[in-house]
Structures are given as structure tokens and as C-alpha cells.
Amino acid sequence: MRIEDRAFKFALLVVEVYKYLQSENEYVLAKQLLRSGTSIGANIEEA
């Protein structure tokens, strides 16, 4: 599996965890997780 595909799958999982954290009112943690977890794909593409 290509690294880009793995990063995309990981980002999808991050979004699921983000939604859960939002439902638990953990807004700051959820926002940080979303930013850092989804930026991996952008960093790979840039490299």
C-alpha cells in the first residue's frame, strides 16, 4: 500500500475520533487532533 493511501486512511480515522471527541465536549483536543492528523497527507505531498 502506498504511503499516500495509508495517510488518507489514517486521516479518515482521525476524523472519526474528532467527531467522537466533539460529542464528548473535548473541543480543544478535537481541534488539535484534526489539524495534526490531517496535515500528514499534505506534508507527504509536499515532500
C-alpha positions as CSV (number, residue, x, y, z in Angstrom):
1,M,0.0,0.0,0.0
2,R,1.4,3.4,-0.9
3,I,2.2,5.9,1.8
4,E,-0.4,8.3,0.3
5,D,-3.1,5.7,0.7
6,R,-2.1,4.9,4.3
7,A,-2.1,8.6,5.2
8,F,-5.6,9.0,3.7
9,K,-6.9,6.0,5.7
10,F,-5.3,7.5,8.8
11,A,-7.0,10.9,8.2
12,L,-10.3,9.2,7.9
13,L,-9.8,7.5,11.3
14,V,-8.7,10.9,12.8
15,V,-12.0,12.4,11.6
16,E,-13.9,9.6,13.3
17,V,-12.1,10.3,16.6
18,Y,-12.6,14.0,16.1
19,K,-16.4,13.5,15.8
20,Y,-16.3,11.4,19.0
21,L,-14.3,14.0,20.9
22,Q,-16.7,16.7,19.8
23,S,-19.6,14.7,21.1
24,E,-17.8,14.5,24.5
25,N,-17.3,18.3,24.5
26,E,-13.5,17.9,24.2
27,Y,-13.3,20.8,21.7
28,V,-9.7,21.9,22.1
29,L,-8.2,18.4,21.9
30,A,-10.5,17.5,19.0
31,K,-9.4,20.6,17.0
32,Q,-5.7,19.9,17.6
33,L,-6.1,16.3,16.6
34,L,-7.9,17.2,13.4
35,R,-5.3,19.7,12.4
36,S,-2.3,17.5,13.1
37,G,-3.8,14.2,11.9
38,T,-5.0,15.5,8.6
39,S,-1.8,17.5,7.9
40,I,0.2,14.3,7.4
41,G,-1.1,13.9,3.9
42,A,-0.3,17.4,3.0
43,N,3.3,17.0,4.3
44,I,3.7,13.8,2.3
45,E,2.5,15.5,-0.9
46,E,4.8,18.5,-0.3
47,A,7.9,16.3,0.2
